[in-house]
Amino acid sequence: MITTPLTLDLVRGGAALEPVERGLRPHRLPLPYREREADAQFTMVERQPSGIHLRFRTAATTVALRVGFALPIRQGQAVRTQAAL
């Protein structure tokens, strides 16, 4: 099995990949815009990575991708879940 690191050149629709504890968080806007427009509504919408996708070519017959996501629960906490696709 060949492991390929996820880099911005594989990401379409995203402008930045933020390193977090368990991997990378995609962002639709670069950091300077996120810092400048940092109201609550803007931050909530920007952190939803809708429209961000991976694009690559491979001769492989099988591709495995490990993803994690947070589900909001009571009192603003999140439960982190992982899924293998």
VENBELUR-V582747 format. One line per field, one symbol per residue. phi: phi as a letter, one per 20 degrees, with the letter a starting at -180 (. if undefined). A space follows every 50 residues. Layout:
# VENBELUR-V582747
phi->???
This chain:
# VENBELUR-V582747
phi->.dddffcffeedncdbdefcgdqcdfcecfggffffdeeffffffffefg nebecbdbefeccdcdccbddfcgmmecdecccdd
